[in-house]
Amino acid sequence: MGKYMLPYGHGTIEVEAPDSGYMGTYLPVREEQSPNEADLIKRALDCPIASRPVEELVKAGQKVVIIISDNTRPCPNEVLLPPLIERLNRAGVGDEDITIVVALGLHRKMTDQELEQAVSTEIYQRICVLNHDVDDVIPVGVTSRNTPVEVFRPVVAADVRICVGNVEFHYFAGFSGGAKAIIPGCASRKTVNANHGHMISDSAVAATLDGNPVREDLEEGVAMLGVDFIFNVVVNEQHQILAAASGDVTVAHRQLCKELSKSGLVPLPKAVDVAIVSAGGYPKDINLYQAQKALDNIATVVQPGGCLILFAQCGEGFGSGEFERWLTSGKTPDQLVFDIQEHFILGGHKAAAIAMVAQSIKVFLVTEGDFGHKPLVGLDVFADPANALVQAFKEVGPKATYAIFPLGASTLPTT
């Protein structure tokens, strides 16, 4: 038996699997040398893409809003904000004219303690930090796909808008980052529902931007408001910065998408019978709502009739009330897929995404999360990793091939 350590919450979990049938462990391609974060940040801010440096875009007296990710994203805000704010200060923008907005989308609000931890104590004590409020929004327009664009009032009211975030694969928007900080990050529930309703399109898939209706719709909506500058990064599993870019909201974002694709698109010789997958540890497995992304990334390389075992601690359980209602509805995967096609509901869309996978393969979830005693649509839940492995190979057969994906949310395998 082979022994493998997988990221799990803030630690690791050990997995034992047969020696026979093992096709390899697949990870994003990483440079052997540790990145020099300070150099990457300075170079990105000194040499923005398709834009002047941020300190040349602002002037004293302007109101500047900086939009950052919440704690479900592995973006090192506490590292990125100080050099950015220092340049704003140098250009004459005082701390009192800067507001940091946490792009929650429809996630829960962060506590005061979490906000301070996210931006650093020093920044938190100097600058106003706000949670986005889905109910305090201003209408901006309507996209060509009929998405009403409603954005958080302080973001609309600002003279200068700067988006800070990390770029990773997103299972229906193609990639995270860029304009996505505002839609869905700082949008109303109505806007998010309308935009995300396009996820059922065949073109709304990971690593695809051109022709992706979700990405095209959100970027069209954000363009109605305007973003003056972005500062985005790609990070590794230790949340270290591997690449950084600043500048134009679209051009700079696309550069990092290319960088991520070089490392994260991982070729496999052929599809496997069993995939052993970790979401990647915290915050990727903070809840099942987030961990689902790893499932979607890896499911495409599992043979029909095969099995995917997802390891996700899920300390915060489901992560969404609507998601929980759909997953515990008692319906079949086919019924959930039909329901989301008939009537899109945010939260339900995640359950339907799991159901789509479960239509062709078995999905086992190894977790400590409290999911009650109701069965989950499309998922078999295990507390013991060994039991999950035994059952998976029993389902598929003793000659099953398998591969291991320790960083499922950051790895997009191809065959």
Secondary structure as the mmCIF struct_conf table of DSSP 4:
data_model
#
loop_
_struct_conf.conf_type_id
_struct_conf.id
_struct_conf.beg_label_comp_id
_struct_conf.beg_label_asym_id
_struct_conf.beg_label_seq_id
_struct_conf.end_label_comp_id
_struct_conf.end_label_asym_id
_struct_conf.end_label_seq_id
STRN STRN1 GLY A 2 TYR A 8
TURN_TY1_P TURN_TY1_P1 GLY A 9 HIS A 10
STRN STRN2 GLY A 11 ALA A 17
BEND BEND1 ASP A 19 ASP A 19
TURN_TY1_P TURN_TY1_P2 SER A 20 GLY A 21
STRN STRN3 TYR A 22 THR A 25
BEND BEND2 GLU A 32 GLN A 33
HELX_LH_PP_P HELX_LH_PP_P1 SER A 34 PRO A 35
HELX_RH_AL_P HELX_RH_AL_P1 GLU A 37 ASP A 46
BEND BEND3 CYS A 47 CYS A 47
STRN STRN4 ILE A 49 ILE A 49
BEND BEND4 ALA A 50 SER A 51
HELX_RH_3T_P HELX_RH_3T_P1 VAL A 54 GLU A 56
TURN_TY1_P TURN_TY1_P3 LEU A 57 LEU A 57
TURN_TY1_P TURN_TY1_P4 ALA A 60 GLY A 61
STRN STRN5 VAL A 64 SER A 69
TURN_TY1_P TURN_TY1_P5 ASN A 71 THR A 72
BEND BEND5 ARG A 73 ARG A 73
HELX_RH_AL_P HELX_RH_AL_P2 ASN A 77 ARG A 90
TURN_TY1_P TURN_TY1_P6 ALA A 91 GLY A 92
HELX_RH_3T_P HELX_RH_3T_P2 ASP A 95 ASP A 97
STRN STRN6 ILE A 98 ALA A 103
TURN_TY1_P TURN_TY1_P7 GLY A 105 LEU A 106
BEND BEND6 HIS A 107 HIS A 107
HELX_LH_PP_P HELX_LH_PP_P2 ARG A 108 THR A 111
HELX_RH_AL_P HELX_RH_AL_P3 ASP A 112 VAL A 119
HELX_RH_AL_P HELX_RH_AL_P4 THR A 121 ARG A 126
BEND BEND7 ILE A 127 ILE A 127
STRN STRN7 CYS A 128 ASN A 131
TURN_TY1_P TURN_TY1_P8 VAL A 134 ASP A 135
BEND BEND8 ASP A 136 ASP A 136
STRN STRN8 VAL A 137 VAL A 142
TURN_TY1_P TURN_TY1_P9 SER A 144 ARG A 145
STRN STRN9 PRO A 148 PHE A 152
HELX_RH_AL_P HELX_RH_AL_P5 ARG A 153 ALA A 157
BEND BEND9 ASP A 159 ASP A 159
STRN STRN10 VAL A 160 ASN A 166
STRN STRN11 PHE A 169 HIS A 170
TURN_TY1_P TURN_TY1_P10 TYR A 171 ALA A 173
STRN STRN12 GLY A 174 PHE A 175
BEND BEND10 GLY A 177 GLY A 177
HELX_RH_3T_P HELX_RH_3T_P3 GLY A 178 ALA A 181
TURN_TY1_P TURN_TY1_P11 ILE A 182 CYS A 186
STRN STRN13 ALA A 187 ALA A 187
HELX_RH_AL_P HELX_RH_AL_P6 ARG A 189 HIS A 196
HELX_RH_3T_P HELX_RH_3T_P4 GLY A 197 ILE A 200
BEND BEND11 SER A 201 SER A 201
TURN_TY1_P TURN_TY1_P12 ASP A 202 SER A 203
TURN_TY1_P TURN_TY1_P13 ALA A 206 ALA A 207
TURN_TY1_P TURN_TY1_P14 ASP A 210 GLY A 211
HELX_RH_AL_P HELX_RH_AL_P7 PRO A 213 LEU A 225
STRN STRN14 PHE A 229 VAL A 235
TURN_TY1_P TURN_TY1_P15 GLU A 237 GLN A 238
STRN STRN15 ILE A 241 GLY A 247
BEND BEND12 ASP A 248 ASP A 248
TURN_TY1_P TURN_TY1_P16 VAL A 249 THR A 250
HELX_RH_AL_P HELX_RH_AL_P8 VAL A 251 GLY A 264
STRN STRN16 LEU A 265 PRO A 267
BEND BEND13 PRO A 269 LYS A 270
STRN STRN17 VAL A 272 SER A 278
BEND BEND14 GLY A 281 GLY A 281
TURN_TY1_P TURN_TY1_P17 TYR A 282 ASP A 285
BEND BEND15 ILE A 286 ASN A 287
HELX_RH_AL_P HELX_RH_AL_P9 LEU A 288 ALA A 299
TURN_TY1_P TURN_TY1_P18 THR A 300 VAL A 301
STRN STRN18 VAL A 302 PHE A 311
TURN_TY1_P TURN_TY1_P19 GLY A 315 PHE A 318
BEND BEND16 GLY A 319 GLY A 319
HELX_RH_AL_P HELX_RH_AL_P10 GLY A 321 LEU A 327
TURN_TY1_P TURN_TY1_P20 THR A 328 THR A 328
BEND BEND17 SER A 329 SER A 329
HELX_RH_AL_P HELX_RH_AL_P11 PRO A 333 GLU A 342
BEND BEND18 HIS A 343 HIS A 343
TURN_TY1_P TURN_TY1_P21 LEU A 346 GLY A 347
HELX_RH_AL_P HELX_RH_AL_P12 GLY A 348 ALA A 358
TURN_TY1_P TURN_TY1_P22 GLN A 359 SER A 360
BEND BEND19 ILE A 361 ILE A 361
STRN STRN19 LYS A 362 VAL A 366
BEND BEND20 HIS A 373 LYS A 374
HELX_LH_PP_P HELX_LH_PP_P3 PRO A 375 PRO A 375
STRN STRN20 LEU A 376 LEU A 376
TURN_TY1_P TURN_TY1_P23 VAL A 377 GLY A 378
STRN STRN21 LEU A 379 LEU A 379
STRN STRN22 ASP A 380 PHE A 382
BEND BEND21 ALA A 383 ALA A 383
HELX_RH_AL_P HELX_RH_AL_P13 PRO A 385 VAL A 396
TURN_TY1_P TURN_TY1_P24 PRO A 398 LYS A 399
STRN STRN23 TYR A 402 PHE A 405
TURN_TY1_P TURN_TY1_P25 PRO A 406 LEU A 407
HELX_RH_3T_P HELX_RH_3T_P5 GLY A 408 SER A 410
STRN STRN24 LEU A 412 THR A 414
#
